[in-house]
Amino acid sequence: MFNNNQESTAPVAAGETYEVTIQDIAKEGDGIARIEGFVIFVPQAEVGETVNIKITKVLRKFAFAEKEE
């Protein structure tokens, strides 16, 4: 039996911080960044902006993060 938190192949981990550039905007208005092709949704981010983010939740195909001040 797999523990979902342990079998993730994501290149990011919840609680970690990264510097990313916002590449796109999702339908909901969140910024989209990518690390090794892995999609990260970042609320209140603009395309072209380089931001420090903290990962809040990692799922199988994407993650959510918040901007660090």
PyMOL Python script that loads the backbone (N, CA, C, O; Angstrom):
from pymol import cmd

cmd.read_pdbstr("""\
ATOM      1  N   MET A   1       0.845  -1.192   0.000  1.00  0.00           N
ATOM      2  CA  MET A   1       0.000   0.000   0.000  1.00  0.00           C
ATOM      3  C   MET A   1       0.882   1.243   0.000  1.00  0.00           C
ATOM      4  O   MET A   1       1.831   1.335   0.779  1.00  0.00           O
ATOM      5  N   PHE A   2       0.571   2.197  -0.870  1.00  0.00           N
ATOM      6  CA  PHE A   2       1.387   3.404  -0.988  1.00  0.00           C
ATOM      7  C   PHE A   2       0.854   4.523  -0.124  1.00  0.00           C
ATOM      8  O   PHE A   2      -0.357   4.703   0.002  1.00  0.00           O
ATOM      9  N   ASN A   3       1.748   5.260   0.461  1.00  0.00           N
ATOM     10  CA  ASN A   3       1.396   6.499   1.149  1.00  0.00           C
ATOM     11  C   ASN A   3       1.526   7.601   0.115  1.00  0.00           C
ATOM     12  O   ASN A   3       2.615   7.821  -0.413  1.00  0.00           O
ATOM     13  N   ASN A   4       0.434   8.301  -0.188  1.00  0.00           N
ATOM     14  CA  ASN A   4       0.449   9.322  -1.243  1.00  0.00           C
ATOM     15  C   ASN A   4       1.535  10.367  -1.065  1.00  0.00           C
ATOM     16  O   ASN A   4       2.093  10.846  -2.052  1.00  0.00           O
ATOM     17  N   ASN A   5       1.846  10.727   0.167  1.00  0.00           N
ATOM     18  CA  ASN A   5       2.858  11.754   0.395  1.00  0.00           C
ATOM     19  C   ASN A   5       4.255  11.264   0.032  1.00  0.00           C
ATOM     20  O   ASN A   5       5.120  12.073  -0.304  1.00  0.00           O
ATOM     21  N   GLN A   6       4.490   9.973   0.091  1.00  0.00           N
ATOM     22  CA  GLN A   6       5.832   9.432  -0.123  1.00  0.00           C
ATOM     23  C   GLN A   6       6.101   9.039  -1.577  1.00  0.00           C
ATOM     24  O   GLN A   6       7.255   9.054  -2.007  1.00  0.00           O
ATOM     25  N   GLU A   7       5.068   8.688  -2.340  1.00  0.00           N
ATOM     26  CA  GLU A   7       5.316   8.176  -3.685  1.00  0.00           C
ATOM     27  C   GLU A   7       5.257   9.260  -4.751  1.00  0.00           C
ATOM     28  O   GLU A   7       5.234   8.957  -5.943  1.00  0.00           O
ATOM     29  N   SER A   8       5.233  10.492  -4.341  1.00  0.00           N
ATOM     30  CA  SER A   8       5.179  11.594  -5.283  1.00  0.00           C
ATOM     31  C   SER A   8       6.460  11.646  -6.121  1.00  0.00           C
ATOM     32  O   SER A   8       7.559  11.440  -5.607  1.00  0.00           O
ATOM     33  N   THR A   9       6.299  11.924  -7.416  1.00  0.00           N
ATOM     34  CA  THR A   9       7.465  12.088  -8.273  1.00  0.00           C
ATOM     35  C   THR A   9       7.698  13.572  -8.541  1.00  0.00           C
ATOM     36  O   THR A   9       8.471  13.934  -9.429  1.00  0.00           O
ATOM     37  N   ALA A  10       7.033  14.423  -7.775  1.00  0.00           N
ATOM     38  CA  ALA A  10       7.145  15.865  -7.972  1.00  0.00           C
ATOM     39  C   ALA A  10       8.558  16.346  -7.635  1.00  0.00           C
ATOM     40  O   ALA A  10       9.177  15.854  -6.691  1.00  0.00           O
ATOM     41  N   PRO A  11       9.069  17.316  -8.417  1.00  0.00           N
ATOM     42  CA  PRO A  11      10.402  17.864  -8.137  1.00  0.00           C
ATOM     43  C   PRO A  11      10.369  18.928  -7.033  1.00  0.00           C
ATOM     44  O   PRO A  11      11.379  19.575  -6.758  1.00  0.00           O
ATOM     45  N   VAL A  12       9.200  19.102  -6.403  1.00  0.00           N
ATOM     46  CA  VAL A  12       9.061  20.067  -5.318  1.00  0.00           C
ATOM     47  C   VAL A  12       8.466  19.353  -4.108  1.00  0.00           C
ATOM     48  O   VAL A  12       7.906  18.265  -4.234  1.00  0.00           O
ATOM     49  N   ALA A  13       8.593  19.974  -2.934  1.00  0.00           N
ATOM     50  CA  ALA A  13       8.051  19.379  -1.715  1.00  0.00           C
ATOM     51  C   ALA A  13       7.319  20.447  -0.917  1.00  0.00           C
ATOM     52  O   ALA A  13       7.739  21.604  -0.879  1.00  0.00           O
ATOM     53  N   ALA A  14       6.226  20.052  -0.281  1.00  0.00           N
ATOM     54  CA  ALA A  14       5.448  20.976   0.538  1.00  0.00           C
ATOM     55  C   ALA A  14       6.335  21.557   1.633  1.00  0.00           C
ATOM     56  O   ALA A  14       7.107  20.843   2.273  1.00  0.00           O
ATOM     57  N   GLY A  15       6.210  22.871   1.837  1.00  0.00           N
ATOM     58  CA  GLY A  15       6.997  23.543   2.862  1.00  0.00           C
ATOM     59  C   GLY A  15       8.301  24.119   2.349  1.00  0.00           C
ATOM     60  O   GLY A  15       8.915  24.953   3.014  1.00  0.00           O
ATOM     61  N   GLU A  16       8.735  23.683   1.169  1.00  0.00           N
ATOM     62  CA  GLU A  16       9.985  24.177   0.587  1.00  0.00           C
ATOM     63  C   GLU A  16       9.739  25.489  -0.157  1.00  0.00           C
ATOM     64  O   GLU A  16       8.622  25.770  -0.592  1.00  0.00           O
ATOM     65  N   THR A  17      10.797  26.286  -0.296  1.00  0.00           N
ATOM     66  CA  THR A  17      10.690  27.538  -1.036  1.00  0.00           C
ATOM     67  C   THR A  17      11.550  27.470  -2.299  1.00  0.00           C
ATOM     68  O   THR A  17      12.594  26.818  -2.323  1.00  0.00           O
ATOM     69  N   TYR A  18      11.093  28.150  -3.339  1.00  0.00           N
ATOM     70  CA  TYR A  18      11.768  28.154  -4.635  1.00  0.00           C
ATOM     71  C   TYR A  18      11.631  29.538  -5.260  1.00  0.00           C
ATOM     72  O   TYR A  18      10.691  30.275  -4.961  1.00  0.00           O
ATOM     73  N   GLU A  19      12.581  29.883  -6.132  1.00  0.00           N
ATOM     74  CA  GLU A  19      12.446  31.090  -6.935  1.00  0.00           C
ATOM     75  C   GLU A  19      11.986  30.648  -8.317  1.00  0.00           C
ATOM     76  O   GLU A  19      12.612  29.799  -8.952  1.00  0.00           O
ATOM     77  N   VAL A  20      10.878  31.237  -8.777  1.00  0.00           N
ATOM     78  CA  VAL A  20      10.303  30.843 -10.065  1.00  0.00           C
ATOM     79  C   VAL A  20       9.909  32.083 -10.854  1.00  0.00           C
ATOM     80  O   VAL A  20       9.759  33.171 -10.298  1.00  0.00           O
ATOM     81  N   THR A  21       9.743  31.898 -12.159  1.00  0.00           N
ATOM     82  CA  THR A  21       9.195  32.949 -13.009  1.00  0.00           C
ATOM     83  C   THR A  21       7.821  32.496 -13.467  1.00  0.00           C
ATOM     84  O   THR A  21       7.653  31.373 -13.942  1.00  0.00           O
ATOM     85  N   ILE A  22       6.842  33.377 -13.322  1.00  0.00           N
ATOM     86  CA  ILE A  22       5.473  33.051 -13.719  1.00  0.00           C
ATOM     87  C   ILE A  22       5.419  33.056 -15.245  1.00  0.00           C
ATOM     88  O   ILE A  22       5.777  34.047 -15.882  1.00  0.00           O
ATOM     89  N   GLN A  23       4.966  31.939 -15.829  1.00  0.00           N
ATOM     90  CA  GLN A  23       4.995  31.769 -17.291  1.00  0.00           C
ATOM     91  C   GLN A  23       3.637  31.937 -17.945  1.00  0.00           C
ATOM     92  O   GLN A  23       3.547  32.190 -19.146  1.00  0.00           O
ATOM     93  N   ASP A  24       2.575  31.797 -17.154  1.00  0.00           N
ATOM     94  CA  ASP A  24       1.239  31.773 -17.741  1.00  0.00           C
ATOM     95  C   ASP A  24       0.220  32.110 -16.662  1.00  0.00           C
ATOM     96  O   ASP A  24       0.558  32.196 -15.481  1.00  0.00           O
ATOM     97  N   ILE A  25      -1.034  32.302 -17.077  1.00  0.00           N
ATOM     98  CA  ILE A  25      -2.116  32.540 -16.126  1.00  0.00           C
ATOM     99  C   ILE A  25      -3.184  31.472 -16.343  1.00  0.00           C
ATOM    100  O   ILE A  25      -3.609  31.237 -17.474  1.00  0.00           O
ATOM    101  N   ALA A  26      -3.614  30.832 -15.269  1.00  0.00           N
ATOM    102  CA  ALA A  26      -4.655  29.804 -15.340  1.00  0.00           C
ATOM    103  C   ALA A  26      -6.020  30.456 -15.539  1.00  0.00           C
ATOM    104  O   ALA A  26      -6.178  31.660 -15.333  1.00  0.00           O
ATOM    105  N   LYS A  27      -6.993  29.661 -15.938  1.00  0.00           N
ATOM    106  CA  LYS A  27      -8.355  30.163 -16.141  1.00  0.00           C
ATOM    107  C   LYS A  27      -8.886  30.866 -14.896  1.00  0.00           C
ATOM    108  O   LYS A  27      -9.618  31.851 -14.999  1.00  0.00           O
ATOM    109  N   GLU A  28      -8.515  30.359 -13.718  1.00  0.00           N
ATOM    110  CA  GLU A  28      -8.995  30.936 -12.456  1.00  0.00           C
ATOM    111  C   GLU A  28      -8.249  32.218 -12.095  1.00  0.00           C
ATOM    112  O   GLU A  28      -8.616  32.902 -11.140  1.00  0.00           O
ATOM    113  N   GLY A  29      -7.196  32.548 -12.859  1.00  0.00           N
ATOM    114  CA  GLY A  29      -6.456  33.779 -12.600  1.00  0.00           C
ATOM    115  C   GLY A  29      -5.167  33.586 -11.833  1.00  0.00           C
ATOM    116  O   GLY A  29      -4.421  34.545 -11.635  1.00  0.00           O
ATOM    117  N   ASP A  30      -4.884  32.367 -11.394  1.00  0.00           N
ATOM    118  CA  ASP A  30      -3.628  32.096 -10.687  1.00  0.00           C
ATOM    119  C   ASP A  30      -2.464  32.096 -11.676  1.00  0.00           C
ATOM    120  O   ASP A  30      -2.621  31.717 -12.836  1.00  0.00           O
ATOM    121  N   GLY A  31      -1.302  32.523 -11.202  1.00  0.00           N
ATOM    122  CA  GLY A  31      -0.098  32.426 -12.010  1.00  0.00           C
ATOM    123  C   GLY A  31       0.328  30.971 -12.124  1.00  0.00           C
ATOM    124  O   GLY A  31       0.070  30.168 -11.227  1.00  0.00           O
ATOM    125  N   ILE A  32       0.981  30.637 -13.229  1.00  0.00           N
ATOM    126  CA  ILE A  32       1.504  29.284 -13.425  1.00  0.00           C
ATOM    127  C   ILE A  32       3.017  29.369 -13.582  1.00  0.00           C
ATOM    128  O   ILE A  32       3.533  30.077 -14.447  1.00  0.00           O
ATOM    129  N   ALA A  33       3.712  28.630 -12.723  1.00  0.00           N
ATOM    130  CA  ALA A  33       5.162  28.496 -12.831  1.00  0.00           C
ATOM    131  C   ALA A  33       5.455  27.019 -13.082  1.00  0.00           C
ATOM    132  O   ALA A  33       4.608  26.160 -12.837  1.00  0.00           O
ATOM    133  N   ARG A  34       6.652  26.732 -13.568  1.00  0.00           N
ATOM    134  CA  ARG A  34       7.037  25.337 -13.779  1.00  0.00           C
ATOM    135  C   ARG A  34       8.443  25.106 -13.245  1.00  0.00           C
ATOM    136  O   ARG A  34       9.339  25.932 -13.424  1.00  0.00           O
ATOM    137  N   ILE A  35       8.617  23.965 -12.587  1.00  0.00           N
ATOM    138  CA  ILE A  35       9.938  23.514 -12.161  1.00  0.00           C
ATOM    139  C   ILE A  35      10.105  22.124 -12.760  1.00  0.00           C
ATOM    140  O   ILE A  35       9.352  21.207 -12.433  1.00  0.00           O
ATOM    141  N   GLU A  36      11.096  21.973 -13.638  1.00  0.00           N
ATOM    142  CA  GLU A  36      11.317  20.718 -14.364  1.00  0.00           C
ATOM    143  C   GLU A  36      10.043  20.262 -15.082  1.00  0.00           C
ATOM    144  O   GLU A  36       9.770  19.065 -15.168  1.00  0.00           O
ATOM    145  N   GLY A  37       9.267  21.221 -15.595  1.00  0.00           N
ATOM    146  CA  GLY A  37       8.039  20.900 -16.314  1.00  0.00           C
ATOM    147  C   GLY A  37       6.832  20.673 -15.415  1.00  0.00           C
ATOM    148  O   GLY A  37       5.709  20.550 -15.904  1.00  0.00           O
ATOM    149  N   PHE A  38       7.053  20.615 -14.110  1.00  0.00           N
ATOM    150  CA  PHE A  38       5.977  20.364 -13.141  1.00  0.00           C
ATOM    151  C   PHE A  38       5.247  21.674 -12.862  1.00  0.00           C
ATOM    152  O   PHE A  38       5.877  22.669 -12.506  1.00  0.00           O
ATOM    153  N   VAL A  39       3.920  21.681 -13.020  1.00  0.00           N
ATOM    154  CA  VAL A  39       3.124  22.905 -12.905  1.00  0.00           C
ATOM    155  C   VAL A  39       2.869  23.267 -11.441  1.00  0.00           C
ATOM    156  O   VAL A  39       2.524  22.418 -10.618  1.00  0.00           O
ATOM    157  N   ILE A  40       3.050  24.556 -11.145  1.00  0.00           N
ATOM    158  CA  ILE A  40       2.780  25.084  -9.813  1.00  0.00           C
ATOM    159  C   ILE A  40       1.873  26.298  -9.964  1.00  0.00           C
ATOM    160  O   ILE A  40       2.195  27.235 -10.695  1.00  0.00           O
ATOM    161  N   PHE A  41       0.738  26.277  -9.272  1.00  0.00           N
ATOM    162  CA  PHE A  41      -0.202  27.397  -9.301  1.00  0.00           C
ATOM    163  C   PHE A  41       0.142  28.369  -8.185  1.00  0.00           C
ATOM    164  O   PHE A  41       0.297  27.976  -7.029  1.00  0.00           O
ATOM    165  N   VAL A  42       0.262  29.657  -8.548  1.00  0.00           N
ATOM    166  CA  VAL A  42       0.653  30.693  -7.593  1.00  0.00           C
ATOM    167  C   VAL A  42      -0.370  31.834  -7.652  1.00  0.00           C
ATOM    168  O   VAL A  42      -0.360  32.618  -8.601  1.00  0.00           O
ATOM    169  N   PRO A  43      -1.253  31.936  -6.647  1.00  0.00           N
ATOM    170  CA  PRO A  43      -2.244  33.028  -6.653  1.00  0.00           C
ATOM    171  C   PRO A  43      -1.577  34.399  -6.599  1.00  0.00           C
ATOM    172  O   PRO A  43      -0.488  34.552  -6.047  1.00  0.00           O
ATOM    173  N   GLN A  44      -2.247  35.392  -7.181  1.00  0.00           N
ATOM    174  CA  GLN A  44      -1.811  36.793  -7.144  1.00  0.00           C
ATOM    175  C   GLN A  44      -0.430  37.012  -7.750  1.00  0.00           C
ATOM    176  O   GLN A  44       0.350  37.835  -7.270  1.00  0.00           O
ATOM    177  N   ALA A  45      -0.138  36.259  -8.816  1.00  0.00           N
ATOM    178  CA  ALA A  45       1.140  36.423  -9.506  1.00  0.00           C
ATOM    179  C   ALA A  45       0.871  36.821 -10.952  1.00  0.00           C
ATOM    180  O   ALA A  45      -0.122  36.398 -11.544  1.00  0.00           O
ATOM    181  N   GLU A  46       1.749  37.628 -11.513  1.00  0.00           N
ATOM    182  CA  GLU A  46       1.601  38.124 -12.887  1.00  0.00           C
ATOM    183  C   GLU A  46       2.608  37.444 -13.810  1.00  0.00           C
ATOM    184  O   GLU A  46       3.706  37.083 -13.385  1.00  0.00           O
ATOM    185  N   VAL A  47       2.225  37.272 -15.081  1.00  0.00           N
ATOM    186  CA  VAL A  47       3.135  36.690 -16.074  1.00  0.00           C
ATOM    187  C   VAL A  47       4.406  37.533 -16.155  1.00  0.00           C
ATOM    188  O   VAL A  47       4.354  38.762 -16.190  1.00  0.00           O
ATOM    189  N   GLY A  48       5.540  36.848 -16.185  1.00  0.00           N
ATOM    190  CA  GLY A  48       6.829  37.521 -16.300  1.00  0.00           C
ATOM    191  C   GLY A  48       7.454  37.873 -14.963  1.00  0.00           C
ATOM    192  O   GLY A  48       8.631  38.228 -14.896  1.00  0.00           O
ATOM    193  N   GLU A  49       6.672  37.777 -13.902  1.00  0.00           N
ATOM    194  CA  GLU A  49       7.159  38.113 -12.560  1.00  0.00           C
ATOM    195  C   GLU A  49       8.043  36.978 -12.038  1.00  0.00           C
ATOM    196  O   GLU A  49       7.697  35.805 -12.176  1.00  0.00           O
ATOM    197  N   THR A  50       9.177  37.329 -11.443  1.00  0.00           N
ATOM    198  CA  THR A  50      10.018  36.343 -10.769  1.00  0.00           C
ATOM    199  C   THR A  50       9.768  36.494  -9.275  1.00  0.00           C
ATOM    200  O   THR A  50       9.963  37.565  -8.699  1.00  0.00           O
ATOM    201  N   VAL A  51       9.334  35.401  -8.661  1.00  0.00           N
ATOM    202  CA  VAL A  51       8.914  35.449  -7.259  1.00  0.00           C
ATOM    203  C   VAL A  51       9.494  34.290  -6.468  1.00  0.00           C
ATOM    204  O   VAL A  51       9.834  33.247  -7.025  1.00  0.00           O
ATOM    205  N   ASN A  52       9.600  34.490  -5.169  1.00  0.00           N
ATOM    206  CA  ASN A  52       9.910  33.395  -4.254  1.00  0.00           C
ATOM    207  C   ASN A  52       8.586  32.822  -3.787  1.00  0.00           C
ATOM    208  O   ASN A  52       7.696  33.554  -3.352  1.00  0.00           O
ATOM    209  N   ILE A  53       8.464  31.506  -3.880  1.00  0.00           N
ATOM    210  CA  ILE A  53       7.220  30.857  -3.492  1.00  0.00           C
ATOM    211  C   ILE A  53       7.488  29.795  -2.429  1.00  0.00           C
ATOM    212  O   ILE A  53       8.591  29.257  -2.324  1.00  0.00           O
ATOM    213  N   LYS A  54       6.459  29.511  -1.652  1.00  0.00           N
ATOM    214  CA  LYS A  54       6.505  28.413  -0.691  1.00  0.00           C
ATOM    215  C   LYS A  54       5.415  27.437  -1.087  1.00  0.00           C
ATOM    216  O   LYS A  54       4.249  27.814  -1.200  1.00  0.00           O
ATOM    217  N   ILE A  55       5.791  26.177  -1.300  1.00  0.00           N
ATOM    218  CA  ILE A  55       4.844  25.148  -1.721  1.00  0.00           C
ATOM    219  C   ILE A  55       3.905  24.822  -0.552  1.00  0.00           C
ATOM    220  O   ILE A  55       4.351  24.530   0.557  1.00  0.00           O
ATOM    221  N   THR A  56       2.599  24.879  -0.826  1.00  0.00           N
ATOM    222  CA  THR A  56       1.629  24.595   0.227  1.00  0.00           C
ATOM    223  C   THR A  56       1.000  23.209   0.086  1.00  0.00           C
ATOM    224  O   THR A  56       0.630  22.589   1.082  1.00  0.00           O
ATOM    225  N   LYS A  57       0.878  22.723  -1.158  1.00  0.00           N
ATOM    226  CA  LYS A  57       0.256  21.414  -1.376  1.00  0.00           C
ATOM    227  C   LYS A  57       0.802  20.823  -2.665  1.00  0.00           C
ATOM    228  O   LYS A  57       0.888  21.508  -3.684  1.00  0.00           O
ATOM    229  N   VAL A  58       1.173  19.544  -2.615  1.00  0.00           N
ATOM    230  CA  VAL A  58       1.697  18.848  -3.793  1.00  0.00           C
ATOM    231  C   VAL A  58       0.750  17.703  -4.141  1.00  0.00           C
ATOM    232  O   VAL A  58       0.448  16.852  -3.305  1.00  0.00           O
ATOM    233  N   LEU A  59       0.290  17.698  -5.388  1.00  0.00           N
ATOM    234  CA  LEU A  59      -0.553  16.616  -5.889  1.00  0.00           C
ATOM    235  C   LEU A  59       0.224  15.853  -6.965  1.00  0.00           C
ATOM    236  O   LEU A  59       1.374  16.183  -7.254  1.00  0.00           O
ATOM    237  N   ARG A  60      -0.395  14.850  -7.547  1.00  0.00           N
ATOM    238  CA  ARG A  60       0.322  13.998  -8.508  1.00  0.00           C
ATOM    239  C   ARG A  60       0.825  14.775  -9.724  1.00  0.00           C
ATOM    240  O   ARG A  60       1.958  14.572 -10.159  1.00  0.00           O
ATOM    241  N   LYS A  61      -0.004  15.663 -10.276  1.00  0.00           N
ATOM    242  CA  LYS A  61       0.368  16.336 -11.523  1.00  0.00           C
ATOM    243  C   LYS A  61       0.680  17.817 -11.375  1.00  0.00           C
ATOM    244  O   LYS A  61       1.168  18.433 -12.323  1.00  0.00           O
ATOM    245  N   PHE A  62       0.415  18.400 -10.229  1.00  0.00           N
ATOM    246  CA  PHE A  62       0.677  19.821 -10.031  1.00  0.00           C
ATOM    247  C   PHE A  62       0.743  20.139  -8.547  1.00  0.00           C
ATOM    248  O   PHE A  62       0.467  19.294  -7.695  1.00  0.00           O
ATOM    249  N   ALA A  63       1.118  21.384  -8.260  1.00  0.00           N
ATOM    250  CA  ALA A  63       1.233  21.820  -6.864  1.00  0.00           C
ATOM    251  C   ALA A  63       0.651  23.221  -6.718  1.00  0.00           C
ATOM    252  O   ALA A  63       0.428  23.934  -7.696  1.00  0.00           O
ATOM    253  N   PHE A  64       0.414  23.586  -5.467  1.00  0.00           N
ATOM    254  CA  PHE A  64      -0.039  24.939  -5.145  1.00  0.00           C
ATOM    255  C   PHE A  64       1.017  25.597  -4.270  1.00  0.00           C
ATOM    256  O   PHE A  64       1.669  24.936  -3.461  1.00  0.00           O
ATOM    257  N   ALA A  65       1.181  26.918  -4.442  1.00  0.00           N
ATOM    258  CA  ALA A  65       2.162  27.641  -3.644  1.00  0.00           C
ATOM    259  C   ALA A  65       1.619  29.025  -3.317  1.00  0.00           C
ATOM    260  O   ALA A  65       0.647  29.489  -3.914  1.00  0.00           O
ATOM    261  N   GLU A  66       2.263  29.666  -2.362  1.00  0.00           N
ATOM    262  CA  GLU A  66       1.933  31.066  -2.075  1.00  0.00           C
ATOM    263  C   GLU A  66       3.200  31.897  -2.233  1.00  0.00           C
ATOM    264  O   GLU A  66       4.312  31.418  -2.010  1.00  0.00           O
ATOM    265  N   LYS A  67       3.006  33.151  -2.621  1.00  0.00           N
ATOM    266  CA  LYS A  67       4.156  34.049  -2.759  1.00  0.00           C
ATOM    267  C   LYS A  67       4.713  34.365  -1.383  1.00  0.00           C
ATOM    268  O   LYS A  67       3.974  34.584  -0.424  1.00  0.00           O
ATOM    269  N   GLU A  68       6.033  34.381  -1.315  1.00  0.00           N
ATOM    270  CA  GLU A  68       6.713  34.793  -0.088  1.00  0.00           C
ATOM    271  C   GLU A  68       6.941  36.303  -0.184  1.00  0.00           C
ATOM    272  O   GLU A  68       7.249  36.830  -1.253  1.00  0.00           O
ATOM    273  N   GLU A  69       6.787  36.970   0.919  1.00  0.00           N
ATOM    274  CA  GLU A  69       7.006  38.432   0.925  1.00  0.00           C
ATOM    275  C   GLU A  69       8.478  38.739   1.109  1.00  0.00           C
ATOM    276  O   GLU A  69       8.867  39.906   1.141  1.00  0.00           O
TER     277      GLU A  69
END
""", "prot")
cmd.dss("prot")
cmd.show_as("cartoon", "prot")
cmd.util.cbc("prot")
cmd.orient("prot")
